[in-house]
Amino acid sequence: MSSITQKLTQKQQRFVDEYIISGNATQAAIKAGYSKKTAKQMGTENLAKPIVKTAIEKRNAEIQSEKTADMTEVMEYLSSVMRGEQTESVATAKGVYDDVPVSAKDRIKAAELIGKRHGAWTDKKEISGNLDIEIGVGDYDDED
C-alpha cells in the first residue's frame, strides 16, 4: 500500500493530535493509547513513519495558516479602525479607561494604509513616444 493511499490508524491520528499539542513523542504516545512501557519506542517509531510525519507537517501548516491574517482580514480590520468601530484601552494619570474609540490619528493612518493598498496618492507618470536605438557591432564599411 503506498503512503499516498494509506490512512492513519486511529491511534496514529490521536498521536499526531497529541504531538501537535505537547511536542513530546512519549507523552503523545501515552495519551494516544500506547502502553507506558512502550510509549517511548512507539513515539519514536511514529515520528519516523512518513505518513505520520506528513500528517504532523500538514497539521502544523494548517495551524500556521489559521494564525496568519490574509489580505481580506487585514483590509476589514483597517476599515473598521478607519470607521471608528474599534476601541482601545488608554492609560492616563487618572487611570486606565477601556473601550475608548480609536483616535483620529489612528483612523487617518488606517485610511492612508487602505489608500496605499489601492494605489492612491502615488505619483504616476505616463510616458509615450518612440525611441530609436541603433547598435553598431564591429567595423562596418559601406564601400565593400
C-alpha positions, 0 to 999 in steps of 0.5 A: 500500500503506498503512503499516498493511499494509506490512512492513519490508524486511529491511534496514529491520528490521536498521536499526531493530535497529541504531538501537535499539542505537547511536542513530546513523542512519549507523552503523545504516545501515552495519551494516544493509547500506547502502553507506558512501557512502550510509549517511548519506542512507539513515539519514536517509531511514529515520528519516523513513519512518513505518513505520520510525519506528513500528517504532523507537517500538514497539521502544523501548516494548517495551524500556521495558516489559521494564525496568519491574517490574509489580505481580506482580514487585514483590509476589514480590520483597517476599515473598521479602525478607519470607521471608528468601530474599534476601541482601545484601552488608554492609560492616563494619570487618572487611570486606565479607561477601556473601550475608548474609540480609536483616535483620529490619528489612528483612523487617518493612518488606517485610511492612508494604509487602505489608500496605499493598498489601492494605489492612491496618492502615488505619483504616476507618470505616463510616458509615450513616444518612440525611441530609436536605438541603433547598435553598431557591432564591429567595423562596418564599411559601406564601400565593400 
